[in-house]
Amino acid sequence: MAKKKAAESEEVRLKKKVSAKLVGHSNPEGDAAMRALRKRLKREQRKRRALALRKKNAGGTKPAETAAPAAG
């Protein structure tokens, strides 16, 4: 069986967790758990951006002239 895609992405869940922990937090820089959450969030963002860049580069730079076939 194929894996089921989550209703919300890992990035969205991490953003919610980070924002929830920031509310009313006196020293977020010194909190190890907060740092770990932020690191996981940044890792997910890097993965998403790298994937988008790979897809863009895989598309090539061929002009859109192939859409209109030549008459002949």
Phi and psi in radians as a Rosetta constraint file:
Dihedral C 1 N 2 CA 2 C 2 CIRCULARHARMONIC -1.357 0.35
Dihedral N 2 CA 2 C 2 N 3 CIRCULARHARMONIC 2.695 0.35
Dihedral C 2 N 3 CA 3 C 3 CIRCULARHARMONIC -1.236 0.35
Dihedral N 3 CA 3 C 3 N 4 CIRCULARHARMONIC 2.466 0.35
Dihedral C 3 N 4 CA 4 C 4 CIRCULARHARMONIC -1.510 0.35
Dihedral N 4 CA 4 C 4 N 5 CIRCULARHARMONIC 2.344 0.35
Dihedral C 4 N 5 CA 5 C 5 CIRCULARHARMONIC -1.308 0.35
Dihedral N 5 CA 5 C 5 N 6 CIRCULARHARMONIC 2.391 0.35
Dihedral C 5 N 6 CA 6 C 6 CIRCULARHARMONIC -1.143 0.35
Dihedral N 6 CA 6 C 6 N 7 CIRCULARHARMONIC 2.654 0.35
Dihedral C 6 N 7 CA 7 C 7 CIRCULARHARMONIC -1.095 0.35
Dihedral N 7 CA 7 C 7 N 8 CIRCULARHARMONIC -0.680 0.35
Dihedral C 7 N 8 CA 8 C 8 CIRCULARHARMONIC -2.201 0.35
Dihedral N 8 CA 8 C 8 N 9 CIRCULARHARMONIC 2.538 0.35
Dihedral C 8 N 9 CA 9 C 9 CIRCULARHARMONIC -1.220 0.35
Dihedral N 9 CA 9 C 9 N 10 CIRCULARHARMONIC 2.861 0.35
Dihedral C 9 N 10 CA 10 C 10 CIRCULARHARMONIC -1.060 0.35
Dihedral N 10 CA 10 C 10 N 11 CIRCULARHARMONIC -0.649 0.35
Dihedral C 10 N 11 CA 11 C 11 CIRCULARHARMONIC -1.091 0.35
Dihedral N 11 CA 11 C 11 N 12 CIRCULARHARMONIC -0.743 0.35
Dihedral C 11 N 12 CA 12 C 12 CIRCULARHARMONIC -1.139 0.35
Dihedral N 12 CA 12 C 12 N 13 CIRCULARHARMONIC -0.760 0.35
Dihedral C 12 N 13 CA 13 C 13 CIRCULARHARMONIC -1.088 0.35
Dihedral N 13 CA 13 C 13 N 14 CIRCULARHARMONIC -0.733 0.35
Dihedral C 13 N 14 CA 14 C 14 CIRCULARHARMONIC -1.151 0.35
Dihedral N 14 CA 14 C 14 N 15 CIRCULARHARMONIC -0.677 0.35
Dihedral C 14 N 15 CA 15 C 15 CIRCULARHARMONIC -1.058 0.35
Dihedral N 15 CA 15 C 15 N 16 CIRCULARHARMONIC -0.727 0.35
Dihedral C 15 N 16 CA 16 C 16 CIRCULARHARMONIC -1.126 0.35
Dihedral N 16 CA 16 C 16 N 17 CIRCULARHARMONIC -0.736 0.35
Dihedral C 16 N 17 CA 17 C 17 CIRCULARHARMONIC -1.117 0.35
Dihedral N 17 CA 17 C 17 N 18 CIRCULARHARMONIC -0.763 0.35
Dihedral C 17 N 18 CA 18 C 18 CIRCULARHARMONIC -1.101 0.35
Dihedral N 18 CA 18 C 18 N 19 CIRCULARHARMONIC -0.799 0.35
Dihedral C 18 N 19 CA 19 C 19 CIRCULARHARMONIC -1.180 0.35
Dihedral N 19 CA 19 C 19 N 20 CIRCULARHARMONIC -0.589 0.35
Dihedral C 19 N 20 CA 20 C 20 CIRCULARHARMONIC -1.188 0.35
Dihedral N 20 CA 20 C 20 N 21 CIRCULARHARMONIC -0.661 0.35
Dihedral C 20 N 21 CA 21 C 21 CIRCULARHARMONIC -1.295 0.35
Dihedral N 21 CA 21 C 21 N 22 CIRCULARHARMONIC -0.466 0.35
Dihedral C 21 N 22 CA 22 C 22 CIRCULARHARMONIC -1.232 0.35
Dihedral N 22 CA 22 C 22 N 23 CIRCULARHARMONIC -0.480 0.35
Dihedral C 22 N 23 CA 23 C 23 CIRCULARHARMONIC -1.150 0.35
Dihedral N 23 CA 23 C 23 N 24 CIRCULARHARMONIC 2.092 0.35
Dihedral C 23 N 24 CA 24 C 24 CIRCULARHARMONIC 1.245 0.35
Dihedral N 24 CA 24 C 24 N 25 CIRCULARHARMONIC 0.343 0.35
Dihedral C 24 N 25 CA 25 C 25 CIRCULARHARMONIC -1.612 0.35
Dihedral N 25 CA 25 C 25 N 26 CIRCULARHARMONIC 2.248 0.35
Dihedral C 25 N 26 CA 26 C 26 CIRCULARHARMONIC -1.364 0.35
Dihedral N 26 CA 26 C 26 N 27 CIRCULARHARMONIC -0.655 0.35
Dihedral C 26 N 27 CA 27 C 27 CIRCULARHARMONIC -2.435 0.35
Dihedral N 27 CA 27 C 27 N 28 CIRCULARHARMONIC 1.410 0.35
Dihedral C 27 N 28 CA 28 C 28 CIRCULARHARMONIC -1.206 0.35
Dihedral N 28 CA 28 C 28 N 29 CIRCULARHARMONIC -0.411 0.35
Dihedral C 28 N 29 CA 29 C 29 CIRCULARHARMONIC -1.227 0.35
Dihedral N 29 CA 29 C 29 N 30 CIRCULARHARMONIC -0.527 0.35
Dihedral C 29 N 30 CA 30 C 30 CIRCULARHARMONIC -1.562 0.35
Dihedral N 30 CA 30 C 30 N 31 CIRCULARHARMONIC -0.043 0.35
Dihedral C 30 N 31 CA 31 C 31 CIRCULARHARMONIC -1.538 0.35
Dihedral N 31 CA 31 C 31 N 32 CIRCULARHARMONIC 2.054 0.35
Dihedral C 31 N 32 CA 32 C 32 CIRCULARHARMONIC -1.176 0.35
Dihedral N 32 CA 32 C 32 N 33 CIRCULARHARMONIC -0.641 0.35
Dihedral C 32 N 33 CA 33 C 33 CIRCULARHARMONIC -1.152 0.35
Dihedral N 33 CA 33 C 33 N 34 CIRCULARHARMONIC -0.687 0.35
Dihedral C 33 N 34 CA 34 C 34 CIRCULARHARMONIC -1.133 0.35
Dihedral N 34 CA 34 C 34 N 35 CIRCULARHARMONIC -0.718 0.35
Dihedral C 34 N 35 CA 35 C 35 CIRCULARHARMONIC -1.085 0.35
Dihedral N 35 CA 35 C 35 N 36 CIRCULARHARMONIC -0.729 0.35
Dihedral C 35 N 36 CA 36 C 36 CIRCULARHARMONIC -1.128 0.35
Dihedral N 36 CA 36 C 36 N 37 CIRCULARHARMONIC -0.711 0.35
Dihedral C 36 N 37 CA 37 C 37 CIRCULARHARMONIC -1.098 0.35
Dihedral N 37 CA 37 C 37 N 38 CIRCULARHARMONIC -0.759 0.35
Dihedral C 37 N 38 CA 38 C 38 CIRCULARHARMONIC -1.122 0.35
Dihedral N 38 CA 38 C 38 N 39 CIRCULARHARMONIC -0.678 0.35
Dihedral C 38 N 39 CA 39 C 39 CIRCULARHARMONIC -1.126 0.35
Dihedral N 39 CA 39 C 39 N 40 CIRCULARHARMONIC -0.724 0.35
Dihedral C 39 N 40 CA 40 C 40 CIRCULARHARMONIC -1.121 0.35
Dihedral N 40 CA 40 C 40 N 41 CIRCULARHARMONIC -0.700 0.35
Dihedral C 40 N 41 CA 41 C 41 CIRCULARHARMONIC -1.094 0.35
Dihedral N 41 CA 41 C 41 N 42 CIRCULARHARMONIC -0.808 0.35
Dihedral C 41 N 42 CA 42 C 42 CIRCULARHARMONIC -1.101 0.35
Dihedral N 42 CA 42 C 42 N 43 CIRCULARHARMONIC -0.643 0.35
Dihedral C 42 N 43 CA 43 C 43 CIRCULARHARMONIC -1.110 0.35
Dihedral N 43 CA 43 C 43 N 44 CIRCULARHARMONIC -0.763 0.35
Dihedral C 43 N 44 CA 44 C 44 CIRCULARHARMONIC -1.109 0.35
Dihedral N 44 CA 44 C 44 N 45 CIRCULARHARMONIC -0.701 0.35
Dihedral C 44 N 45 CA 45 C 45 CIRCULARHARMONIC -1.131 0.35
Dihedral N 45 CA 45 C 45 N 46 CIRCULARHARMONIC -0.701 0.35
Dihedral C 45 N 46 CA 46 C 46 CIRCULARHARMONIC -1.104 0.35
Dihedral N 46 CA 46 C 46 N 47 CIRCULARHARMONIC -0.730 0.35
Dihedral C 46 N 47 CA 47 C 47 CIRCULARHARMONIC -1.059 0.35
Dihedral N 47 CA 47 C 47 N 48 CIRCULARHARMONIC -0.785 0.35
Dihedral C 47 N 48 CA 48 C 48 CIRCULARHARMONIC -1.108 0.35
Dihedral N 48 CA 48 C 48 N 49 CIRCULARHARMONIC -0.779 0.35
Dihedral C 48 N 49 CA 49 C 49 CIRCULARHARMONIC -1.168 0.35
Dihedral N 49 CA 49 C 49 N 50 CIRCULARHARMONIC -0.688 0.35
Dihedral C 49 N 50 CA 50 C 50 CIRCULARHARMONIC -1.134 0.35
Dihedral N 50 CA 50 C 50 N 51 CIRCULARHARMONIC -0.700 0.35
Dihedral C 50 N 51 CA 51 C 51 CIRCULARHARMONIC -1.119 0.35
Dihedral N 51 CA 51 C 51 N 52 CIRCULARHARMONIC -0.750 0.35
Dihedral C 51 N 52 CA 52 C 52 CIRCULARHARMONIC -1.093 0.35
Dihedral N 52 CA 52 C 52 N 53 CIRCULARHARMONIC -0.703 0.35
Dihedral C 52 N 53 CA 53 C 53 CIRCULARHARMONIC -1.179 0.35
Dihedral N 53 CA 53 C 53 N 54 CIRCULARHARMONIC -0.718 0.35
Dihedral C 53 N 54 CA 54 C 54 CIRCULARHARMONIC -1.082 0.35
Dihedral N 54 CA 54 C 54 N 55 CIRCULARHARMONIC -0.744 0.35
Dihedral C 54 N 55 CA 55 C 55 CIRCULARHARMONIC -1.115 0.35
Dihedral N 55 CA 55 C 55 N 56 CIRCULARHARMONIC -0.704 0.35
Dihedral C 55 N 56 CA 56 C 56 CIRCULARHARMONIC -1.126 0.35
Dihedral N 56 CA 56 C 56 N 57 CIRCULARHARMONIC -0.772 0.35
Dihedral C 56 N 57 CA 57 C 57 CIRCULARHARMONIC -1.242 0.35
Dihedral N 57 CA 57 C 57 N 58 CIRCULARHARMONIC -0.513 0.35
Dihedral C 57 N 58 CA 58 C 58 CIRCULARHARMONIC -1.262 0.35
Dihedral N 58 CA 58 C 58 N 59 CIRCULARHARMONIC -0.387 0.35
Dihedral C 58 N 59 CA 59 C 59 CIRCULARHARMONIC -1.188 0.35
Dihedral N 59 CA 59 C 59 N 60 CIRCULARHARMONIC -0.432 0.35
Dihedral C 59 N 60 CA 60 C 60 CIRCULARHARMONIC 1.461 0.35
Dihedral N 60 CA 60 C 60 N 61 CIRCULARHARMONIC 3.140 0.35
Dihedral C 60 N 61 CA 61 C 61 CIRCULARHARMONIC -2.118 0.35
Dihedral N 61 CA 61 C 61 N 62 CIRCULARHARMONIC 0.481 0.35
Dihedral C 61 N 62 CA 62 C 62 CIRCULARHARMONIC -1.205 0.35
Dihedral N 62 CA 62 C 62 N 63 CIRCULARHARMONIC 2.367 0.35
Dihedral C 62 N 63 CA 63 C 63 CIRCULARHARMONIC -1.189 0.35
Dihedral N 63 CA 63 C 63 N 64 CIRCULARHARMONIC 2.848 0.35
Dihedral C 63 N 64 CA 64 C 64 CIRCULARHARMONIC -1.470 0.35
Dihedral N 64 CA 64 C 64 N 65 CIRCULARHARMONIC 0.389 0.35
Dihedral C 64 N 65 CA 65 C 65 CIRCULARHARMONIC -1.259 0.35
Dihedral N 65 CA 65 C 65 N 66 CIRCULARHARMONIC -0.359 0.35
Dihedral C 65 N 66 CA 66 C 66 CIRCULARHARMONIC -1.253 0.35
Dihedral N 66 CA 66 C 66 N 67 CIRCULARHARMONIC -0.236 0.35
Dihedral C 66 N 67 CA 67 C 67 CIRCULARHARMONIC -1.210 0.35
Dihedral N 67 CA 67 C 67 N 68 CIRCULARHARMONIC -0.580 0.35
Dihedral C 67 N 68 CA 68 C 68 CIRCULARHARMONIC -1.832 0.35
Dihedral N 68 CA 68 C 68 N 69 CIRCULARHARMONIC 1.864 0.35
Dihedral C 68 N 69 CA 69 C 69 CIRCULARHARMONIC -1.210 0.35
Dihedral N 69 CA 69 C 69 N 70 CIRCULARHARMONIC 2.567 0.35
Dihedral C 69 N 70 CA 70 C 70 CIRCULARHARMONIC -1.304 0.35
Dihedral N 70 CA 70 C 70 N 71 CIRCULARHARMONIC 2.444 0.35
Dihedral C 70 N 71 CA 71 C 71 CIRCULARHARMONIC -1.381 0.35
Dihedral N 71 CA 71 C 71 N 72 CIRCULARHARMONIC 2.342 0.35
